[in-house]
Amino acid sequence: MNGNDSTFVARGWRRALREFMYGMSGYEIAQQALEIRASMETLFMLGVFGDMLGVPILPPYYGLRLLPFVVPQVEIWKRSVLRERELGSDHENHLHGV
C-alpha cells in the first residue's frame, strides 16, 4: 500500500462519514423542505390558476401572463389537487423524531 492508496481510503472514509452524518441530521429536514416547497407551489398554482378548477381567486389576466411559464406543470398540478385523499394521508409515513 503506497501513499496514493491511503489517501484514496481516507477520502472514502470521510465521504462515508459525511453521508452518515447527513443521514442522521439533515435528511429529514431536507425532505420536509421539499414537502413545504411542493405545498407552496400547489397553493400558488391554486391562487393563480384556480379558475381551471372552478375556484376564481385572481383575475384571469395574471394567470394568462404566467401561463407560458407553468404549462408543463399544469396537468401534474391538476391531478395532484383533484386526487381523492383521506384525512391525514399526507403525513402518514413520517416518524417525526422517533
C-alpha positions as CSV (number, residue, x, y, z in Angstrom):
1,M,0.0,0.0,0.0
2,N,1.6,3.3,-1.1
3,G,0.7,6.9,-0.3
4,N,-1.9,7.2,-3.0
5,D,-3.9,4.2,-1.8
6,S,-4.1,5.5,1.8
7,T,-5.2,8.9,0.5
8,F,-8.0,7.2,-1.5
9,V,-9.1,5.2,1.5
10,A,-9.1,8.3,3.7
11,R,-11.3,10.1,1.2
12,G,-13.7,7.2,1.1
13,W,-14.0,7.2,4.9
14,R,-14.5,10.9,5.0
15,R,-17.2,10.7,2.4
16,A,-18.9,7.8,4.2
17,L,-18.8,9.7,7.5
18,R,-20.2,12.8,5.8
19,E,-23.0,10.9,4.2
20,F,-23.8,9.1,7.5
21,M,-23.9,12.4,9.4
22,Y,-26.1,14.0,6.7
23,G,-28.5,11.0,7.1
24,M,-28.5,11.4,10.8
25,S,-29.1,15.1,10.9
26,G,-30.1,16.7,7.7
27,Y,-32.1,14.1,5.6
28,E,-35.4,14.6,7.4
29,I,-35.0,18.4,7.3
30,A,-34.3,18.3,3.5
31,Q,-37.3,16.0,2.9
32,Q,-39.6,18.3,4.9
33,A,-38.3,21.4,3.0
34,L,-39.1,19.6,-0.3
35,E,-42.7,18.9,1.0
36,I,-43.1,22.5,2.1
37,R,-41.9,23.7,-1.3
38,A,-44.4,21.4,-3.1
39,S,-47.3,22.6,-0.9
40,M,-46.4,26.2,-1.5
41,E,-46.2,25.6,-5.3
42,T,-49.7,24.0,-5.1
43,L,-51.1,27.0,-3.2
44,F,-49.5,29.4,-5.7
45,M,-51.0,27.4,-8.7
46,L,-54.4,27.3,-6.9
47,G,-54.3,31.1,-6.4
48,V,-53.3,31.9,-9.9
49,F,-54.9,29.1,-11.9
50,G,-57.8,28.2,-9.6
51,D,-60.3,29.2,-12.2
52,M,-59.4,25.9,-14.1
53,L,-60.8,24.1,-11.1
54,G,-63.7,26.4,-10.5
55,V,-62.1,28.5,-7.8
56,P,-61.7,32.0,-9.1
57,I,-59.3,33.9,-6.8
58,L,-57.3,36.2,-9.0
59,P,-58.4,37.9,-12.2
60,P,-57.6,35.7,-15.3
61,Y,-55.2,38.4,-16.6
62,Y,-52.5,37.4,-14.2
63,G,-53.0,33.8,-14.8
64,L,-52.7,34.3,-18.6
65,R,-49.5,36.3,-18.1
66,L,-47.9,33.4,-16.1
67,L,-49.4,30.6,-18.2
68,P,-46.4,30.1,-20.6
69,F,-44.1,29.5,-17.6
70,V,-46.2,26.8,-16.0
71,V,-47.6,24.9,-18.9
72,P,-45.5,21.8,-18.2
73,Q,-46.7,21.6,-14.6
74,V,-50.4,22.3,-15.1
75,E,-51.5,18.6,-15.8
76,I,-49.5,17.3,-12.9
77,W,-50.8,20.0,-10.6
78,K,-54.5,19.3,-11.6
79,R,-54.0,15.6,-11.0
80,S,-52.5,16.2,-7.5
81,V,-55.1,18.7,-6.4
82,L,-58.1,16.7,-7.7
83,R,-56.8,13.3,-6.4
84,E,-59.0,11.7,-3.8
85,R,-57.3,11.6,-0.4
86,E,-58.2,10.6,3.1
87,L,-57.8,13.0,6.0
88,G,-54.1,12.9,7.2
89,S,-52.8,10.9,4.3
90,D,-50.1,13.4,3.5
91,H,-48.1,12.7,6.6
92,E,-48.9,9.1,7.4
93,N,-45.3,7.7,6.9
94,H,-43.4,10.3,8.9
95,L,-41.8,9.2,12.2
96,H,-41.0,12.8,13.4
97,G,-38.2,12.2,15.7
98,V,-38.9,8.5,16.6
